[in-house]
Amino acid sequence: MLHKRIFAAIFAMLLPTFAMAEDAVPQGPSAIMQILFLGGFVLIFYFLVWRPQSKRAKEHRELVGGLGKGDEVLINGGVAGRIVRVKDDFIVVEIADNVEIKVQKAAVTTALPKGTLKDI
């Protein structure tokens, strides 16, 4: 009996909503609202994705462009070493005594402060 009363009360509360829904014609958002909504998404995409990524790319280009002999660097795989020679797109990094590897400049992730390799 209690379930019937609860159902009747809920139905009585929703009855005006059902009555209005029959007469209402569904309408979508206006064209101006759609343009504003799309513009909002573009702004969010720009500030959260595109701008930070372009800033990181610019910083990396400056890092790679400023590499020179004697700089201590960290390479993508986590290898740390000192630059021995710099060529156009490649550098030669000494990772231990008399152990040198050739890597692309783009593989350098970080320039370490001088003396870091002695502390490791």
BALUMMI-328888 format. One record per residue (C-alpha): chain; residue number from 0; residue in three letters; x, y, z. Coordinates in Angstrom, 1 decimal. Each point is the difference from the previous one (the first is absolute). Example, Ala and Ser with C-alpha at 12.3 -4.5 7.8 and 13.67 -1.06 7.14 Angstrom:
<recs>
REC,A,0,ALA,12.3,-4.5,7.8;
REC,A,1,SER,1.4,3.4,-0.7;
</recs>
This chain:
<recs>
REC,A,0,MET,0.0,0.0,0.0;
REC,A,1,LEU,2.9,2.3,0.8;
REC,A,2,HIS,1.5,-0.5,-3.5;
REC,A,3,LYS,-3.3,1.0,-1.6;
REC,A,4,ARG,0.0,3.3,2.0;
REC,A,5,ILE,3.6,0.8,-0.8;
REC,A,6,PHE,-0.7,-0.7,-3.7;
REC,A,7,ALA,-3.0,2.2,0.0;
REC,A,8,ALA,1.9,2.8,1.7;
REC,A,9,ILE,2.8,-0.1,-2.5;
REC,A,10,PHE,-2.4,-0.2,-2.9;
REC,A,11,ALA,-1.9,3.0,1.4;
REC,A,12,MET,3.2,2.0,0.2;
REC,A,13,LEU,1.1,-0.9,-3.5;
REC,A,14,LEU,-3.5,0.5,-1.6;
REC,A,15,PRO,0.5,3.7,-0.9;
REC,A,16,THR,3.4,-0.9,-1.6;
REC,A,17,PHE,-1.7,-2.7,-2.1;
REC,A,18,ALA,-2.7,2.4,-1.1;
REC,A,19,MET,2.5,2.7,-1.0;
REC,A,20,ALA,2.1,-2.5,-1.9;
REC,A,21,GLU,-2.9,-1.0,-2.3;
REC,A,22,ASP,-0.5,3.6,-1.2;
REC,A,23,ALA,3.6,1.0,-0.2;
REC,A,24,VAL,1.9,-0.2,-3.3;
REC,A,25,PRO,3.6,-1.0,0.5;
REC,A,26,GLN,2.4,2.7,-1.1;
REC,A,27,GLY,3.7,-0.1,-0.2;
REC,A,28,PRO,2.4,2.7,1.0;
REC,A,29,SER,0.1,3.1,-2.3;
REC,A,30,ALA,2.8,0.4,-2.5;
REC,A,31,ILE,1.7,2.7,2.1;
REC,A,32,MET,0.1,-2.3,3.0;
REC,A,33,GLN,1.5,-2.8,-2.1;
REC,A,34,ILE,2.7,2.4,-1.3;
REC,A,35,LEU,0.8,1.2,3.6;
REC,A,36,PHE,0.1,-3.6,1.2;
REC,A,37,LEU,2.5,-0.9,-2.8;
REC,A,38,GLY,2.1,3.1,0.7;
REC,A,39,GLY,0.1,-0.9,3.7;
REC,A,40,PHE,1.4,-3.5,-0.9;
REC,A,41,VAL,2.6,1.5,-2.3;
REC,A,42,LEU,1.1,2.4,2.7;
REC,A,43,ILE,0.2,-2.9,2.5;
REC,A,44,PHE,2.0,-2.1,-2.4;
REC,A,45,TYR,2.3,2.9,-0.8;
REC,A,46,PHE,0.8,0.8,3.7;
REC,A,47,LEU,0.2,-3.5,1.3;
REC,A,48,VAL,1.7,-1.9,-2.9;
REC,A,49,TRP,1.4,2.0,-2.8;
REC,A,50,ARG,1.6,2.9,1.8;
REC,A,51,PRO,1.9,-2.0,2.7;
REC,A,52,GLN,1.2,-2.5,-2.7;
REC,A,53,SER,1.3,2.8,-2.2;
REC,A,54,LYS,1.8,1.5,3.0;
REC,A,55,ARG,1.7,-3.3,0.8;
REC,A,56,ALA,1.0,-0.5,-3.6;
REC,A,57,LYS,1.5,3.5,-0.1;
REC,A,58,GLU,2.0,-0.6,3.2;
REC,A,59,HIS,1.3,-3.3,-1.4;
REC,A,60,ARG,1.1,1.7,-3.3;
REC,A,61,GLU,1.8,2.6,2.1;
REC,A,62,LEU,1.7,-2.7,2.1;
REC,A,63,VAL,1.1,-2.0,-3.1;
REC,A,64,GLY,1.2,3.1,-1.7;
REC,A,65,GLY,2.1,1.1,2.9;
REC,A,66,LEU,1.9,-3.3,0.5;
REC,A,67,GLY,3.8,0.2,0.0;
REC,A,68,LYS,3.1,-1.9,0.8;
REC,A,69,GLY,0.4,-0.7,3.7;
REC,A,70,ASP,-3.7,0.3,0.8;
REC,A,71,GLU,-1.4,-2.7,2.3;
REC,A,72,VAL,-3.2,-1.4,-1.3;
REC,A,73,LEU,-2.7,-2.7,0.7;
REC,A,74,ILE,-1.2,-2.0,-3.0;
REC,A,75,ASN,-3.4,-1.5,-0.6;
REC,A,76,GLY,0.9,-3.5,1.4;
REC,A,77,GLY,1.2,1.5,3.3;
REC,A,78,VAL,3.7,-0.1,-1.1;
REC,A,79,ALA,2.0,2.9,1.4;
REC,A,80,GLY,3.3,1.2,-1.6;
REC,A,81,ARG,2.2,2.8,-1.2;
REC,A,82,ILE,-0.1,1.3,-3.5;
REC,A,83,VAL,3.4,-0.6,-1.8;
REC,A,84,ARG,-0.9,1.0,-3.6;
REC,A,85,VAL,-2.9,1.9,-1.6;
REC,A,86,LYS,-0.9,-0.5,-3.7;
REC,A,87,ASP,-3.0,1.1,-2.0;
REC,A,88,ASP,-2.7,-2.4,1.3;
REC,A,89,PHE,2.0,-2.2,2.3;
REC,A,90,ILE,2.2,0.3,3.1;
REC,A,91,VAL,2.6,-2.4,1.5;
REC,A,92,VAL,-0.6,-0.5,3.7;
REC,A,93,GLU,2.6,-1.5,2.3;
REC,A,94,ILE,-1.9,-2.1,2.5;
REC,A,95,ALA,3.0,-1.6,1.8;
REC,A,96,ASP,3.8,0.2,-0.4;
REC,A,97,ASN,0.8,-0.8,-3.7;
REC,A,98,VAL,-3.6,-0.9,-0.7;
REC,A,99,GLU,-1.7,2.2,-2.5;
REC,A,100,ILE,-3.4,-0.3,-1.7;
REC,A,101,LYS,-1.5,1.9,-2.9;
REC,A,102,VAL,-3.5,1.3,0.4;
REC,A,103,GLN,-2.3,2.4,-1.7;
REC,A,104,LYS,-0.2,3.5,1.5;
REC,A,105,ALA,-3.8,-0.5,0.3;
REC,A,106,ALA,0.6,-2.9,2.4;
REC,A,107,VAL,1.4,2.4,2.7;
REC,A,108,THR,-2.7,0.7,2.6;
REC,A,109,THR,1.8,2.1,2.6;
REC,A,110,ALA,3.2,2.0,0.3;
REC,A,111,LEU,1.5,-0.8,3.4;
REC,A,112,PRO,1.8,2.5,2.2;
REC,A,113,LYS,3.8,-0.1,-0.2;
REC,A,114,GLY,1.5,-2.6,2.4;
REC,A,115,THR,-3.1,-2.2,0.2;
REC,A,116,LEU,1.8,-3.0,-1.5;
REC,A,117,LYS,2.7,0.2,2.7;
REC,A,118,ASP,-2.6,-0.2,2.7;
REC,A,119,ILE,-1.7,-3.1,-1.5;
</recs>
